[in-house]
Amino acid sequence: MCGRYTLLADEIEILNEFGIEREIDSYQPSYNIAPGQDVLAVIHDGKEKRAGYLRWGLVPSWAEDEKIGYKMINARSETAHQKPSFKNLMARKRCLIVADSFYEWRREGKTKQPKRIQVAGRKLFAFAGLWDKWVHNEKELFTCTILTREANDFMQDIHHRMPIILPRDKEDEWVTSGKMPPDEVHQFLQTVQPEELTAYDVDTYVNAAKNNDAACIKPIA
């Protein structure tokens, strides 16, 4: 599961980290990125990598109603290569979704404690994502979803699922390898080893998506 995350780096850091030459239109950092919002992603257009915005919540090209996107913020990597909604996207529409931390909620009795989770020793990273273009009644949307996997030992104490974070040396392979059979993409994801993570508690202030300031990431005792 991945339902909230952050991206606080400046534009130059992002361009340098992902080897992108073009500027990012209307880039804005965020302390509390939520489903339904536009999120920064990197794709390969056949010639070069480009960074731009996709709406978080996949609306497949064949969907009748864009509201389906609210149910498709994540895709299970174990079965995505077999599902009609994701199979073709696994083959040819892979993206990097840029982040520098994500939030997860650990159940503690009757309450849930939000935690901010980061990659140890690495400021910026990318979730493995899929994207699609949807056109209906002259309305056009570009949307995405984040691939997830079973939690590793570190995350199991917090949640049973986690987003797939691509190691730096796997990022280009994910977006630039062109069309691939979905089964091969699935096998590629199986080889991705989870990054070392760190976590700390933050206030339930982050629970409301409207809250988007430094208080979201402030550690609590």
N, C-alpha and C positions, 0 to 999 in steps of 0.2 A: 504494500500500500504506500502511496505517496500522494498526500492531499494538500500540502503546503510546503513552500520552500522560499529561499531568499536568493537575491543576486544584488550584491552591494559594490562590486568592483566597478572601476571606471572604464570607459569605453576603450581606452588605449590598452589597458591590461587585457581585456577580452580579445581585441584584435591580435595582440602579440601572442597570447596563449594558444589561440586556435589557428594562427597563420592566415588571417583574413586581411585582404588589402583594402577593400571598400569600407567606407564609413557606415555606421549603423544608423539608419533613419530613426529619429525620435527616440533614442535610447534613454531609458529612465531606470535607475536602480530601484529596488523594492525590498522592504523588510518582511513582506507578507504576501507572497504570490499565491493566488487561489484559483481553483477551477473556474472556467468561464472567462478568465482574463487573457489578454495577449501576453505571450511568453517568448523570450528570446531563444531562437533555435538556429542551428547551422545546418545547411544542406549543401549538396554538391550539384551544380547545374549541368554537369558534363564537361565543363571547362575549368571551373574554379569553385572554391568554397565561398558561400555567401551567408551572412548573418541577417536575419530579419525576424519578424514577428508572426507567430501562429497562435490561434486561439486554443487554449487548453481545454480539451474535451473533444475527442474525435467524432467528426460527422462524416461517415463514409460517403463516397461519391454517389452511391445508390440509395441513400436514405431519403425518405419522404419528408421527414421533419427534423429540423436542426436540433430540436430539444434532446435528441438521442445523445448528443455530446456530453450532457451532464452525467450520463451513466457510463461514459467511456473515457474517463480521465486516466485510467490505468489499463494495461493489458497483461495478462499472465504469460510470461515468456515460455512456460512449459507447454502451452497449447496454442499460442498465437499462430504458429505456422500451419495449424489445421483449421482455424476458424475463418469463416467467410469474411468477417469484418476486417481481419488483419492479414490474411494469407498473402494477398497480392502486394500489400504494403511492405511486408517482410522482404519480398523479392526485390522491390524497386523504389520504395519511398521511405528510406531510413533517415533519421536526423539526429543531431546532438541537441539536447535541451540544456542550456547553460545555467549553472547554479554555483553557489558557494556554501550552501548548507540546506538541510531540509528539517522539517518538524515532524515529530511523531509523538503520539499520546500513549503513555504507559498507564494501564489500568491499575489503580491502587485502591482496593476495596470498592466503594461506590463512586469514586472520583477518577478522573483521568488527569495525569500530570504531563503537560507538554514539555518536550525536550527538543533542544536544538542540536542537530547532529552534523558533524563536519568530517571531512577527510583529513586524517592526520598528516601534517607536513605538506599540505597542498591547498592553496587558497581557492582556486577555481577548478571545477570539474564539469563533467557532462553526463546526464542521464541518457541511456539508450532510448530513443523515441521513434515513433512512426508518424507519418503525416499524410494528409489527403486533401484534395480540392473538391469542394461541393458547390454545385451550381443548381439553383432552383428558382424559377420565376424571375430570372435576371439578377438574383442575389447570388453573390459569390463569397465563399468562405474558405480559408486555409486553416486547417485545424490539426491537432496532434494529440498523442497519448504517450504516457511513460510506461515502459516495460518494467515489470516487477518479477521477483523471484522469491523463493523461500528465504526466510531470514537466516543469516549466518549466526555463529555463536554469540557474537556481540549483540546483534539486534534481537535475538530471541527473547531476551529479558525485557524488551520494550514492546515488540510487535512480531507477529508470526510471518509478516511479509516485509519486503524492502525493495526500493527501486534498484535497478541495475545501473551502477556507476561504472563507466568504462575507464579502464586504465589509460593513461595518456598514450601509450604505444598502440592502443586498439582503436582510438577515436577515428583516425583517418581511414582505417580499414572498414569501419562501420559505414561511413558516408560516401567513400570514393570508389568502392569496389564494383559499382555498377549493378546490373541485374543479376541476381543469384537465385537458385532454387530455394524456396522457403525452408526445405529441410536442411540445406547447408547453412542458412542463416541461423536456424535453431541450434545446429551443432556448434557454430561459432560462439553463440551466447553461452553454451555449456562450458566453453573453455575459459570464459571470463571469470577470474578470481576476484571476490569482493575486496575492495580497498580496506585498509585499516581505518577505523572510525573512532571518533571521540564524541562525547555527548555531555550536555549539562542541562539542568532544569531552568525553564523560563516561566514567566508568569502566565496565568490563563488569559491575560490581556490579548495574547496572540490568537485566541480562539475566534475572535471576531475579525473577519476578513477586512472590515472597514478600518481596522487599526493598522497603521503602516508607518511606524516610526521606530526610533532606536529602543523604545521600551519593549518591543517585541523580542529582542535578542539579549536583553539585560539579564545576567545570571541572578538567580535567587539562591539564598542559603538553604 
